Amino acid sequence: MSKEKKYNESEETIDNNIQAEESAMENENVVGEEALDEKSELENKLVEAAEKIATLEDKYLRQVAEFDNYRKRTMKEKAELIKNGGERTIESILPVLDDFERALNTMEKNENAAEIRTGVELIYTKFVNILKQNGLQKIETEGADFDTDFHEAIAMVPTPDASLKGKVLDCIQTGYILNDKVIRHAKVAVGE
């Protein structure tokens, strides 16, 4: 019986070993499934984090671009204000300039006022030079083609010569440009 007993014990040991191995394999499968679940959960979190990073990065880039555009726009507006800041002042001075021109024209007709004319011409020249230094230019009209960007037609004058049609025949009020911007259109008579 000892052989049988040994055989039964061996069989039991083998069965126990098999059961232990099956139990270990089941445990490994459970652990493996848990590890897979945990791994897939971590991958999902990683994907969500990457999406959130991409969204925040896009938002950041848009904010930076918007701020850059704002900065450029305000710098441009500031430069325009500085460049044309004196526009209102110069516009208010233009009637004085017109009066100077009228006074000079009147003095030309009166021969007794030669000395007065010389003094007024000096003042006028100095005044015009100061305005030129500040960016003011006179719109030339003599013999020029009529251009609505610079001229305002207040009269249409019939002309016998076809070459004068569409040309400025007379300037009623001088126009001015301040730093490449028309601040007053020249009022003119145009040939038709």
C-alpha positions, 0 to 999 in steps of 0.5 A: 500500500505504500506504493498506492499511498505514494501514488495517491499522494502524488496524484493529489500533489499534482492536482493541487499543483494544477489547481494552484496554477489554474488559480494563479492563471485566473489571478493573472487574468484578473490582474491583466484585465484590471491593468488593461482597464487602468491602461485604457483609462489612462490613455483616455485621460491622456487624450483628453489632456492633449485636447485640452492643451490644443484648445488652450494653445489655440486660445492663447495664440488667438489672444496674442494675435488679437493683442498684436493687432490692437497694439498695431492699430493703436500705434497707427492711430497715435501716429495719425493724431500726431501727424494731423494734430494741428489740422484744426488749428491750421483750418482756423488759420486759413481764413487769415491766409485768405485775407492776406491774399486779398490784401495783397491783391488789393494793394497791387491795384493801389500804387500808393501803398507800395511800402505797405505792400512790401511789409505785408508781403514779408509777413505773408511769406513768413506765415506761408513758410511756417505753414509749409514747415508744418506740412501745409501745401497749396493745391495748384489749380492754374491750368489743371484738369478738374479733379474731385479729389482736390477741387470743388466746382462751384461754377461751370463756364462755357468755353469756345476752345475745346481744349479748356473743357474739364480744365480749371479756369478760375480759382475762387478759394484756394484749397490746401493739403495737410500731410497728404490729406485734403483739409480744404478743397479748392473752389473753382470754375470749370470749363464746359 
